[in-house]
């Protein structure tokens, strides 16, 4: 479990996926995240969660459910496409419409980035968003101080049109210089739910999750 102020990131269980499934299908979901979590709709909750847990076991990605003060899940936060040789990962963040623009996006992002840099020892995290998503662009660029790194022109086809996708990136020293002293707490959490999976613990300073 990763905690920053009232926001908690927890390893997801089956109930979380079932709760979020309908919201993920809503039209207002960011098209990139709709693409990323589309398999939740087509595969079903159990298979989707199994695949995400396989990523966790293989250390290629980590998915978290977002809670506030015990209420939730509000959405999902993910570090995916982890490249341990280059120590980089892609960040994904989604909060349901009812809880958007209340400051939870930034707090969840700080918790996730702290996990990436202070716990896993990654060097770089990048994020992508559609060019018309003013909320996420403001979050990454203005609030989290990511650097805009360019655009993929007409990269994603969504609702009858092609969208340009903007990429942002932040390095470990940039994050730790600005946010490294934030009081983010990481404590052991064993995986839960009905699906068989490797158990894992997060140990602060270990640089990688410990599996047993």
C-alpha positions as a Markdown table, in Angstrom:
| # | Residue | x | y | z |
|---|---|---|---|---|
| 1 | Unk | 0.0 | 0.0 | 0.0 |
| 2 | Unk | 1.3 | 3.5 | -0.9 |
| 3 | Unk | -0.2 | 6.4 | 1.0 |
| 4 | Unk | 0.0 | 10.1 | 0.4 |
| 5 | Unk | -2.2 | 12.3 | 2.6 |
| 6 | Unk | -5.7 | 10.9 | 2.2 |
| 7 | Unk | -5.0 | 9.0 | -1.0 |
| 8 | Unk | -4.1 | 5.3 | -1.0 |
| 9 | Unk | -2.8 | 3.1 | -3.8 |
| 10 | Unk | -3.6 | -0.6 | -3.2 |
| 11 | Unk | -2.9 | -3.7 | -5.2 |
| 12 | Unk | -6.2 | -4.3 | -6.9 |
| 13 | Unk | -8.5 | -7.2 | -6.2 |
| 14 | Unk | -11.4 | -8.7 | -8.1 |
| 15 | Unk | -14.0 | -6.5 | -6.4 |
| 16 | Unk | -12.1 | -3.4 | -7.5 |
| 17 | Unk | -12.2 | -4.5 | -11.2 |
| 18 | Unk | -15.9 | -5.3 | -11.0 |
| 19 | Unk | -16.7 | -1.9 | -9.4 |
| 20 | Unk | -14.6 | 0.0 | -12.1 |
| 21 | Unk | -15.7 | -2.0 | -15.1 |
| 22 | Unk | -18.7 | 0.1 | -16.0 |
| 23 | Unk | -17.0 | 3.4 | -15.4 |
| 24 | Unk | -14.1 | 2.4 | -17.7 |
| 25 | Unk | -16.6 | 2.0 | -20.5 |
| 26 | Unk | -18.0 | 5.5 | -20.2 |
| 27 | Unk | -17.5 | 7.8 | -23.2 |
| 28 | Unk | -15.8 | 10.5 | -21.1 |
| 29 | Unk | -12.8 | 8.3 | -20.2 |
| 30 | Unk | -9.6 | 9.5 | -21.7 |
| 31 | Unk | -9.2 | 7.7 | -25.1 |
| 32 | Unk | -5.7 | 6.5 | -24.2 |
| 33 | Unk | -6.9 | 4.9 | -21.0 |
| 34 | Unk | -10.0 | 3.6 | -22.7 |
| 35 | Unk | -7.6 | 1.8 | -25.1 |
| 36 | Unk | -5.4 | 0.6 | -22.2 |
| 37 | Unk | -8.3 | -0.7 | -20.1 |
| 38 | Unk | -10.5 | -1.8 | -23.0 |
| 39 | Unk | -9.4 | -5.4 | -22.4 |
| 40 | Unk | -11.2 | -5.2 | -19.0 |
| 41 | Unk | -14.4 | -5.1 | -21.0 |
| 42 | Unk | -13.6 | -7.8 | -23.6 |
| 43 | Unk | -11.6 | -10.2 | -21.4 |
| 44 | Unk | -13.7 | -9.9 | -18.2 |
| 45 | Unk | -12.5 | -8.9 | -14.7 |
| 46 | Unk | -10.8 | -12.1 | -13.8 |
| 47 | Unk | -8.7 | -12.6 | -16.9 |
| 48 | Unk | -7.8 | -8.9 | -17.0 |
| 49 | Unk | -6.6 | -8.9 | -13.4 |
| 50 | Unk | -4.7 | -12.2 | -13.9 |
| 51 | Unk | -2.8 | -10.6 | -16.8 |
| 52 | Unk | -2.0 | -7.5 | -14.7 |
| 53 | Unk | -0.8 | -9.7 | -11.8 |
| 54 | Unk | 1.4 | -11.7 | -14.2 |
| 55 | Unk | 3.0 | -8.3 | -15.2 |
| 56 | Unk | 3.6 | -7.7 | -11.5 |
| 57 | Unk | 5.1 | -11.1 | -11.0 |
| 58 | Unk | 7.4 | -10.6 | -14.0 |
| 59 | Unk | 8.2 | -7.0 | -12.8 |
| 60 | Unk | 7.1 | -5.5 | -16.1 |
| 61 | Unk | 4.2 | -3.4 | -14.6 |
| 62 | Unk | 2.4 | -2.6 | -11.4 |
| 63 | Unk | -1.3 | -1.7 | -11.3 |
| 64 | Unk | -3.0 | 0.0 | -8.2 |
| 65 | Unk | -6.5 | 0.8 | -7.2 |
| 66 | Unk | -7.0 | 4.4 | -5.9 |
| 67 | Unk | -8.8 | 4.9 | -2.6 |
| 68 | Unk | -9.4 | 7.9 | -0.4 |
| 69 | Unk | -9.8 | 7.5 | 3.4 |
| 70 | Unk | -11.2 | 4.0 | 2.8 |
| 71 | Unk | -13.6 | 5.0 | 0.1 |
| 72 | Unk | -13.2 | 3.6 | -3.4 |
| 73 | Unk | -12.0 | 2.4 | -5.7 |
| 74 | Unk | -11.9 | 5.8 | -7.5 |
| 75 | Unk | -9.8 | 4.6 | -10.4 |
| 76 | Unk | -6.5 | 3.1 | -11.4 |
| 77 | Unk | -2.9 | 4.1 | -11.4 |
| 78 | Unk | -0.3 | 2.1 | -13.3 |
| 79 | Unk | 3.4 | 1.8 | -14.0 |
| 80 | Unk | 3.7 | -0.2 | -17.2 |
| 81 | Unk | 6.2 | -1.1 | -19.9 |
| 82 | Unk | 9.0 | -1.2 | -17.4 |
| 83 | Unk | 12.4 | -1.5 | -18.9 |
| 84 | Unk | 14.8 | -2.4 | -16.2 |
| 85 | Unk | 17.9 | -2.0 | -18.4 |
| 86 | Unk | 17.1 | 1.6 | -19.1 |
| 87 | Unk | 15.1 | 2.0 | -15.8 |
| 88 | Unk | 12.1 | 3.6 | -17.4 |
| 89 | Unk | 8.3 | 3.1 | -17.2 |
| 90 | Unk | 5.1 | 4.5 | -18.6 |
| 91 | Unk | 2.7 | 6.1 | -16.2 |
| 92 | Unk | -1.1 | 5.8 | -16.5 |
| 93 | Unk | -3.6 | 7.5 | -14.3 |
| 94 | Unk | -7.4 | 7.4 | -14.4 |
| 95 | Unk | -10.0 | 8.6 | -11.8 |
| 96 | Unk | -13.8 | 8.2 | -12.3 |
| 97 | Unk | -15.7 | 11.3 | -13.4 |
| 98 | Unk | -17.3 | 11.9 | -10.0 |
| 99 | Unk | -13.9 | 12.4 | -8.3 |
| 100 | Unk | -12.1 | 14.2 | -11.0 |
| 101 | Unk | -10.5 | 17.7 | -10.5 |
| 102 | Unk | -10.6 | 17.5 | -6.7 |
| 103 | Unk | -6.9 | 17.2 | -6.3 |
| 104 | Unk | -6.8 | 13.4 | -6.2 |
| 105 | Unk | -5.1 | 13.0 | -9.5 |
| 106 | Unk | -2.0 | 14.9 | -8.3 |
| 107 | Unk | -1.8 | 13.1 | -5.0 |
| 108 | Unk | -2.2 | 9.7 | -6.7 |
| 109 | Unk | 0.4 | 10.7 | -9.2 |
| 110 | Unk | 2.9 | 11.7 | -6.5 |
| 111 | Unk | 2.3 | 8.4 | -4.7 |
| 112 | Unk | 2.9 | 6.5 | -7.9 |
| 113 | Unk | 6.0 | 8.5 | -8.8 |
| 114 | Unk | 7.5 | 8.2 | -5.4 |
| 115 | Unk | 7.1 | 4.4 | -5.7 |
| 116 | Unk | 8.8 | 4.6 | -9.1 |
| 117 | Unk | 11.7 | 6.7 | -8.2 |
| 118 | Unk | 12.3 | 6.3 | -4.4 |
| 119 | Unk | 11.3 | 2.6 | -4.1 |
| 120 | Unk | 12.0 | 1.0 | -7.5 |
| 121 | Unk | 14.9 | 3.2 | -8.4 |
| 122 | Unk | 13.7 | 4.0 | -11.9 |
| 123 | Unk | 15.5 | 6.8 | -13.8 |
| 124 | Unk | 12.6 | 8.0 | -16.0 |
| 125 | Unk | 8.9 | 8.0 | -16.1 |
| 126 | Unk | 6.9 | 9.1 | -19.1 |
| 127 | Unk | 3.2 | 9.7 | -19.8 |
| 128 | Unk | 1.0 | 10.2 | -22.8 |
| 129 | Unk | -2.2 | 12.1 | -23.3 |
| 130 | Unk | -4.5 | 13.3 | -26.1 |
| 131 | Unk | -3.7 | 16.9 | -27.1 |
| 132 | Unk | -7.2 | 18.1 | -26.2 |
| 133 | Unk | -7.1 | 16.7 | -22.6 |
| 134 | Unk | -6.5 | 19.9 | -20.8 |
| 135 | Unk | -6.9 | 18.3 | -17.3 |
| 136 | Unk | -4.1 | 15.8 | -17.8 |
| 137 | Unk | -1.9 | 18.2 | -19.7 |
| 138 | Unk | -2.1 | 20.7 | -16.8 |
| 139 | Unk | -1.5 | 17.9 | -14.3 |
| 140 | Unk | 1.7 | 16.7 | -16.0 |
| 141 | Unk | 3.2 | 19.9 | -17.1 |
| 142 | Unk | 2.1 | 22.5 | -14.6 |
| 143 | Unk | 1.5 | 20.6 | -11.3 |
| 144 | Unk | 4.0 | 17.7 | -11.6 |
| 145 | Unk | 6.6 | 19.6 | -13.7 |
| 146 | Unk | 6.9 | 17.0 | -16.5 |
| 147 | Unk | 8.8 | 18.2 | -19.6 |
| 148 | Unk | 6.8 | 18.1 | -22.9 |
| 149 | Unk | 8.8 | 15.8 | -25.2 |
| 150 | Unk | 6.9 | 15.9 | -28.5 |
| 151 | Unk | 3.8 | 14.7 | -30.2 |
| 152 | Unk | 2.7 | 11.6 | -32.2 |
| 153 | Unk | 0.7 | 13.0 | -35.0 |
| 154 | Unk | -2.7 | 11.4 | -35.7 |
| 155 | Unk | -1.5 | 8.5 | -33.5 |
| 156 | Unk | -4.8 | 7.2 | -32.1 |
| 157 | Unk | -8.2 | 6.7 | -33.9 |
| 158 | Unk | -11.0 | 7.5 | -31.5 |
| 159 | Unk | -14.7 | 8.2 | -32.1 |
| 160 | Unk | -14.3 | 8.7 | -35.8 |
| 161 | Unk | -11.2 | 10.9 | -35.9 |
| 162 | Unk | -7.4 | 10.7 | -35.5 |
| 163 | Unk | -5.9 | 12.3 | -32.4 |
| 164 | Unk | -2.5 | 13.7 | -31.8 |
| 165 | Unk | -0.8 | 12.3 | -28.7 |
| 166 | Unk | 1.5 | 14.4 | -26.5 |
| 167 | Unk | 4.3 | 12.8 | -24.5 |
| 168 | Unk | 5.7 | 14.1 | -21.2 |
| 169 | Unk | 8.6 | 12.9 | -19.2 |
| 170 | Unk | 10.2 | 13.3 | -15.8 |
| 171 | Unk | 13.6 | 12.1 | -14.5 |
| 172 | Unk | 14.4 | 10.8 | -11.1 |
| 173 | Unk | 16.5 | 13.8 | -10.1 |
| 174 | Unk | 13.8 | 16.2 | -11.3 |
| 175 | Unk | 11.0 | 14.5 | -9.3 |
| 176 | Unk | 13.1 | 14.0 | -6.1 |
| 177 | Unk | 14.3 | 17.6 | -6.2 |
| 178 | Unk | 10.7 | 18.9 | -6.2 |
| 179 | Unk | 8.7 | 16.2 | -4.5 |
| 180 | Unk | 11.2 | 13.9 | -2.8 |
| 181 | Unk | 10.5 | 15.2 | 0.7 |
| 182 | Unk | 6.8 | 14.6 | 0.5 |
| 183 | Unk | 5.5 | 12.3 | 3.2 |
| 184 | Unk | 4.7 | 9.3 | 1.1 |
| 185 | Unk | 4.4 | 6.0 | 3.0 |
| 186 | Unk | 5.0 | 2.6 | 1.6 |
| 187 | Unk | 4.2 | -0.5 | 3.7 |
| 188 | Unk | 3.9 | -4.2 | 3.1 |
| 189 | Unk | 0.8 | -5.4 | 1.2 |
| 190 | Unk | 0.1 | -8.9 | 0.2 |
| 191 | Unk | -1.9 | -9.5 | -2.9 |
| 192 | Unk | -5.5 | -10.4 | -2.2 |
| 193 | Unk | -8.5 | -11.6 | -4.1 |
| 194 | Unk | -9.7 | -14.9 | -5.6 |
| 195 | Unk | -7.1 | -15.3 | -8.2 |
| 196 | Unk | -3.8 | -17.2 | -7.7 |
| 197 | Unk | -0.8 | -15.0 | -7.9 |
| 198 | Unk | 2.6 | -14.4 | -6.4 |
| 199 | Unk | 2.6 | -12.5 | -3.2 |
| 200 | Unk | 4.6 | -9.4 | -2.9 |
| 201 | Unk | 5.8 | -6.9 | -0.4 |
| 202 | Unk | 7.0 | -3.4 | -1.0 |
| 203 | Unk | 10.0 | -2.6 | 1.2 |
| 204 | Unk | 11.1 | 1.0 | 1.4 |
| 205 | Unk | 14.6 | 1.4 | 0.0 |
| 206 | Unk | 14.7 | -2.1 | -1.5 |
| 207 | Unk | 14.7 | -0.7 | -5.1 |
| 208 | Unk | 12.6 | -3.6 | -6.3 |
| 209 | Unk | 9.5 | -5.4 | -4.9 |
| 210 | Unk | 10.3 | -8.5 | -2.9 |
| 211 | Unk | 8.4 | -11.6 | -4.1 |
| 212 | Unk | 7.9 | -14.7 | -2.0 |
